[in-house]
Amino acid sequence: MRSVLVFAASGMLALLIGIFLMVSGSLTSNMVKAVIGVAFILSGLSAIGWSVIKRNKNL
């Protein structure tokens, strides 16, 4: 159960970092920062999805 919480928390943190990087990269026309932001968003979503799947298997 603890690993599920760790993955969910890290996924949410990665999601927030990704949103910040994507928005700031778009505003400053920095494509590298925007692409890295999208990568953070995708990794955050996959970590959150993994934690939901793992939690449902434990129930």
DSSP file (Angstrom, degrees, kcal/mol; ACC not computed):
  #  RESIDUE AA STRUCTURE BP1 BP2  ACC     N-H-->O    O-->H-N    N-H-->O    O-->H-N    TCO  KAPPA ALPHA  PHI   PSI    X-CA   Y-CA   Z-CA
    1    1 A M     >        0   0    0      0, 0.0     4,-1.6     0, 0.0     5,-0.1   0.000 360.0 360.0 360.0 -33.7    0.0    0.0    0.0
    2    2 A R  H  >  +     0   0    0      1,-0.2     4,-2.2     2,-0.2     5,-0.2   0.893 360.0  53.7 -66.2 -38.2    2.9    2.3    0.7
    3    3 A S  H  > S+     0   0    0      1,-0.2     4,-2.5     2,-0.2    -1,-0.2   0.844 104.5  56.3 -65.3 -31.7    4.3    2.0   -2.8
    4    4 A V  H  > S+     0   0    0      2,-0.2     4,-2.3     1,-0.2    -1,-0.2   0.919 108.8  46.1 -64.1 -43.2    0.9    3.0   -4.2
    5    5 A L  H  X S+     0   0    0     -4,-1.6     4,-2.5     2,-0.2    -2,-0.2   0.882 111.9  51.5 -67.4 -37.8    1.0    6.2   -2.2
    6    6 A V  H  X S+     0   0    0     -4,-2.2     4,-2.6     2,-0.2     5,-0.2   0.926 112.3  45.8 -64.7 -44.4    4.6    6.9   -3.2
    7    7 A F  H  X S+     0   0    0     -4,-2.5     4,-2.2     2,-0.2    -2,-0.2   0.893 113.5  49.4 -66.6 -39.0    3.8    6.4   -6.9
    8    8 A A  H  X S+     0   0    0     -4,-2.3     4,-2.1    -5,-0.2    -2,-0.2   0.921 113.6  46.0 -65.6 -42.6    0.6    8.6   -6.7
    9    9 A A  H  X S+     0   0    0     -4,-2.5     4,-2.2     2,-0.2    -2,-0.2   0.917 114.6  46.5 -67.3 -42.9    2.5   11.4   -4.9
   10   10 A S  H  X S+     0   0    0     -4,-2.6     4,-2.5     1,-0.2    -1,-0.2   0.865 111.5  53.2 -68.5 -33.6    5.4   11.3   -7.3
   11   11 A G  H  X S+     0   0    0     -4,-2.2     4,-2.1    -5,-0.2    -1,-0.2   0.902 109.8  47.1 -65.1 -40.9    3.0   11.2  -10.3
   12   12 A M  H  X S+     0   0    0     -4,-2.1     4,-2.3     2,-0.2    -2,-0.2   0.888 112.4  50.0 -68.1 -38.2    1.1   14.3   -9.0
   13   13 A L  H  X S+     0   0    0     -4,-2.2     4,-2.6     2,-0.2    -2,-0.2   0.926 111.5  48.0 -64.9 -44.2    4.4   16.1   -8.4
   14   14 A A  H  X S+     0   0    0     -4,-2.5     4,-2.6     1,-0.2    -2,-0.2   0.876 110.2  53.4 -63.2 -36.7    5.6   15.2  -11.9
   15   15 A L  H  X S+     0   0    0     -4,-2.1     4,-2.3     2,-0.2    -2,-0.2   0.921 110.4  46.0 -63.9 -44.4    2.3   16.4  -13.3
   16   16 A L  H  X S+     0   0    0     -4,-2.3     4,-2.3     2,-0.2    -2,-0.2   0.914 113.7  48.4 -65.5 -42.8    2.6   19.8  -11.6
   17   17 A I  H  X S+     0   0    0     -4,-2.6     4,-2.7     1,-0.2    -2,-0.2   0.916 112.1  50.6 -62.5 -42.3    6.2   20.2  -12.7
   18   18 A G  H  X S+     0   0    0     -4,-2.6     4,-2.7     2,-0.2     5,-0.2   0.897 109.5  49.2 -63.5 -41.7    5.2   19.3  -16.3
   19   19 A I  H  X S+     0   0    0     -4,-2.3     4,-2.5     2,-0.2     5,-0.2   0.927 112.7  48.5 -63.6 -43.6    2.4   21.7  -16.4
   20   20 A F  H  X S+     0   0    0     -4,-2.3     4,-2.6     1,-0.2     5,-0.3   0.933 114.2  45.4 -61.6 -46.1    4.6   24.5  -15.1
   21   21 A L  H  X S+     0   0    0     -4,-2.7     4,-2.5     1,-0.2     5,-0.2   0.901 113.6  49.5 -65.2 -40.5    7.4   23.7  -17.6
   22   22 A M  H  X S+     0   0    0     -4,-2.7     4,-2.1    -5,-0.2    -1,-0.2   0.925 114.4  44.1 -66.2 -43.5    5.0   23.4  -20.5
   23   23 A V  H  X S+     0   0    0     -4,-2.5     4,-2.3    -5,-0.2    -2,-0.2   0.934 116.9  44.8 -67.8 -45.6    3.2   26.7  -19.7
   24   24 A S  H  X S+     0   0    0     -4,-2.6     4,-1.7    -5,-0.2     6,-0.2   0.870 113.9  50.8 -68.5 -33.9    6.5   28.6  -19.1
   25   25 A G  H  <>S+     0   0    0     -4,-2.5     5,-2.5    -5,-0.3     4,-0.3   0.871 111.3  48.1 -68.0 -36.2    8.0   27.1  -22.2
   26   26 A S  H ><5S+     0   0    0     -4,-2.1     3,-0.6     3,-0.2    -2,-0.2   0.886 111.3  50.1 -70.2 -38.3    5.1   28.1  -24.3
   27   27 A L  H 3<5S+     0   0    0     -4,-2.3    -2,-0.2     1,-0.2    -1,-0.2   0.847 117.9  38.6 -69.6 -32.9    5.0   31.7  -22.9
   28   28 A T  T 3<5S-     0   0    0     -4,-1.7    -1,-0.2    -5,-0.2    -2,-0.2   0.343 109.5-119.8 -98.5   6.8    8.8   32.1  -23.6
   29   29 A S  T < 5 +     0   0    0     -3,-0.6     2,-0.9    -4,-0.3    -3,-0.2   0.832  62.5 148.5  56.7  36.1    8.7   30.2  -26.9
   30   30 A N     >< -     0   0    0     -5,-2.5     4,-1.8    -6,-0.2    -1,-0.2  -0.853  26.4-174.6-100.7  99.9   11.2   27.8  -25.5
   31   31 A M  H  > S+     0   0    0     -2,-0.9     4,-2.6     1,-0.2     5,-0.2   0.830  79.7  57.8 -67.7 -32.8   10.3   24.5  -27.3
   32   32 A V  H  > S+     0   0    0      1,-0.2     4,-2.4     2,-0.2    -1,-0.2   0.933 108.8  45.9 -63.4 -44.3   12.8   22.4  -25.3
   33   33 A K  H  > S+     0   0    0      1,-0.2     4,-2.0     2,-0.2    -1,-0.2   0.886 113.2  50.3 -65.3 -38.2   11.2   23.4  -22.0
   34   34 A A  H  X S+     0   0    0     -4,-1.8     4,-2.0    -9,-0.2    -2,-0.2   0.900 111.1  48.0 -67.2 -40.4    7.7   22.8  -23.4
   35   35 A V  H  X S+     0   0    0     -4,-2.6     4,-2.1     2,-0.2    -2,-0.2   0.904 111.4  49.9 -67.9 -40.9    8.7   19.3  -24.7
   36   36 A I  H  X S+     0   0    0     -4,-2.4     4,-2.2     1,-0.2    -1,-0.2   0.882 108.9  54.3 -63.7 -36.7   10.3   18.4  -21.3
   37   37 A G  H  X S+     0   0    0     -4,-2.0     4,-2.2     2,-0.2    -2,-0.2   0.904 107.1  49.4 -61.9 -42.2    7.1   19.6  -19.7
   38   38 A V  H  X S+     0   0    0     -4,-2.0     4,-2.5     2,-0.2    -2,-0.2   0.894 109.5  52.5 -64.3 -39.5    5.0   17.3  -21.8
   39   39 A A  H  X S+     0   0    0     -4,-2.1     4,-2.4     1,-0.2    -2,-0.2   0.904 109.5  49.0 -63.0 -40.8    7.3   14.4  -20.9
   40   40 A F  H  X S+     0   0    0     -4,-2.2     4,-2.4     2,-0.2    -2,-0.2   0.902 110.3  51.5 -64.0 -40.3    6.9   15.2  -17.2
   41   41 A I  H  X S+     0   0    0     -4,-2.2     4,-2.5     2,-0.2    -2,-0.2   0.930 111.2  47.0 -62.5 -45.2    3.1   15.3  -17.7
   42   42 A L  H  X S+     0   0    0     -4,-2.5     4,-2.2     1,-0.2    -2,-0.2   0.904 113.2  47.8 -65.1 -41.1    3.1   11.9  -19.5
   43   43 A S  H  X S+     0   0    0     -4,-2.4     4,-2.1     2,-0.2    -1,-0.2   0.882 111.8  51.3 -67.9 -35.7    5.3   10.3  -16.8
   44   44 A G  H  X S+     0   0    0     -4,-2.4     4,-2.3    -5,-0.2    -2,-0.2   0.919 110.4  48.1 -64.9 -42.9    3.1   11.7  -14.1
   45   45 A L  H  X S+     0   0    0     -4,-2.5     4,-2.6     1,-0.2    -2,-0.2   0.889 111.2  50.4 -65.0 -38.6    0.0   10.4  -15.6
   46   46 A S  H  X S+     0   0    0     -4,-2.2     4,-2.4     2,-0.2    -1,-0.2   0.888 110.6  49.5 -68.3 -37.1    1.5    6.9  -16.1
   47   47 A A  H  X S+     0   0    0     -4,-2.1     4,-2.1     2,-0.2    -2,-0.2   0.906 112.6  47.2 -66.7 -40.6    2.6    6.9  -12.4
   48   48 A I  H  X S+     0   0    0     -4,-2.3     4,-2.0     2,-0.2    -2,-0.2   0.921 113.0  49.4 -65.6 -42.7   -0.9    7.9  -11.3
   49   49 A G  H  X S+     0   0    0     -4,-2.6     4,-2.3     1,-0.2    -2,-0.2   0.896 109.8  51.2 -61.7 -41.1   -2.4    5.3  -13.5
   50   50 A W  H  X S+     0   0    0     -4,-2.4     4,-2.8     1,-0.2    -1,-0.2   0.906 109.2  50.6 -62.5 -41.6   -0.1    2.6  -12.2
   51   51 A S  H  X S+     0   0    0     -4,-2.1     4,-2.3     1,-0.2    -1,-0.2   0.868 109.9  50.2 -67.1 -34.8   -1.0    3.5   -8.7
   52   52 A V  H  X S+     0   0    0     -4,-2.0     4,-2.2     2,-0.2    -1,-0.2   0.922 112.9  46.3 -67.4 -43.1   -4.7    3.2   -9.4
   53   53 A I  H  X S+     0   0    0     -4,-2.3     4,-1.7     2,-0.2    -2,-0.2   0.928 114.1  48.0 -63.6 -45.0   -4.3   -0.2  -11.1
   54   54 A K  H  X S+     0   0    0     -4,-2.8     4,-1.4     1,-0.2    -1,-0.2   0.890 111.4  50.8 -63.7 -39.7   -2.1   -1.4   -8.2
   55   55 A R  H  X S+     0   0    0     -4,-2.3     4,-0.9     1,-0.2    -1,-0.2   0.903 108.9  50.9 -65.6 -41.0   -4.6   -0.1   -5.6
   56   56 A N  H  < S+     0   0    0     -4,-2.2     3,-0.2     1,-0.2    -1,-0.2   0.824 107.7  53.2 -68.2 -30.4   -7.5   -1.9   -7.3
   57   57 A K  H  < S+     0   0    0     -4,-1.7    -1,-0.2     1,-0.2    -2,-0.2   0.820 106.3  54.0 -71.2 -29.8   -5.6   -5.2   -7.4
   58   58 A N  H  <        0   0    0     -4,-1.4    -1,-0.2     1,-0.2    -2,-0.2   0.699 360.0 360.0 -77.2 -18.7   -5.0   -4.9   -3.7
   59   59 A L     <        0   0    0     -4,-0.9    -1,-0.2    -3,-0.2    -2,-0.1   0.497 360.0 360.0 -74.0 360.0   -8.7   -4.5   -2.9
